[in-house]
Amino acid sequence: MSDPHIKRASLAEIRKMKEKVELFHDPNAPEGESLGPDFWAGATLEAPKKPRSVHLKLDPDVFDFFFEEAKGKGHLTRMQNVLKAYVNAKTAKRRA
């Protein structure tokens, strides 16, 4: 998930922006569209699934690929995203 319009900032960077008054919040911004009672009548509360911790042996070339792609940070998240996309594609085929 990489949206070019979203800027990532550390807490220290956000504090600096706040001190320089670079952060802006418009209290008069219009409210978003209401979802209405029909939406909420069918809504259900689902507890988030807890991720499982696993020990996984990978071929060095597979690990190195993701590590280099992510420039050393976020490589495990990228691996997770690839696996999740595979699962979604497989389950979509079963439903079709």
C-alpha positions in Angstrom: 0.0 0.0 0.0 1.9 3.0 -1.3 -0.2 6.1 -1.9 2.0 8.9 -3.4 -0.3 11.5 -1.7 0.5 10.2 1.8 3.6 11.6 3.5 5.1 9.5 6.2 6.6 11.4 9.1 8.1 10.4 12.4 6.8 11.7 15.7 9.8 14.0 15.9 9.1 15.4 12.4 5.4 16.0 13.3 6.4 17.9 16.5 8.8 20.1 14.5 6.0 20.8 11.9 3.7 21.7 14.8 6.2 24.1 16.3 6.7 25.8 12.9 2.9 25.9 12.5 3.2 23.8 9.3 0.3 21.6 10.4 -3.1 22.8 9.5 -6.5 21.7 10.7 -9.6 23.5 9.4 -12.3 23.3 12.1 -14.8 24.6 9.6 -14.2 21.7 7.1 -17.5 20.2 5.8 -18.6 16.9 7.3 -18.5 13.8 5.2 -21.5 12.0 3.9 -23.6 10.3 6.5 -23.8 6.5 6.1 -27.4 6.4 7.3 -29.4 4.0 9.5 -29.6 1.3 6.8 -25.8 0.9 6.8 -25.5 0.7 10.6 -28.4 -1.7 10.9 -26.4 -4.3 8.9 -23.0 -3.5 10.4 -21.4 -6.1 12.6 -18.5 -5.7 15.0 -15.6 -8.0 14.3 -12.6 -8.4 16.6 -9.3 -8.0 14.8 -7.5 -11.2 14.1 -4.2 -11.6 15.9 -1.2 -12.3 13.6 0.7 -15.5 14.2 4.4 -15.5 14.8 6.2 -18.1 12.8 9.7 -19.2 12.1 10.3 -19.3 8.4 13.4 -20.5 6.5 13.8 -18.7 3.2 16.3 -19.1 0.4 18.9 -16.4 0.6 18.0 -15.0 -2.9 14.3 -14.7 -1.8 15.2 -12.8 1.4 17.8 -10.6 -0.3 15.3 -9.7 -3.0 12.8 -8.3 -0.5 15.4 -6.8 1.7 16.9 -4.9 -1.3 13.5 -3.9 -2.6 12.6 -2.4 0.7 16.1 -0.8 1.2 16.4 -2.7 4.5 13.2 -1.4 6.1 9.8 -3.1 5.7 11.0 -6.2 3.9 8.9 -8.5 6.2 5.8 -6.4 5.5 6.4 -6.7 1.8 6.7 -10.4 2.1 3.4 -10.5 4.1 1.7 -8.4 1.4 2.9 -10.7 -1.4 1.6 -13.7 0.5 -1.7 -12.0 1.3 -2.2 -11.1 -2.4 -1.6 -14.7 -3.3 -4.2 -15.9 -0.8 -6.7 -13.3 -2.1 -6.1 -14.3 -5.7 -6.6 -18.0 -4.8 -9.7 -17.5 -2.7 -11.2 -15.3 -5.4 -10.8 -18.1 -8.0 -12.5 -20.5 -5.7 -15.5 -18.2 -5.3 -15.8 -17.5 -9.0 
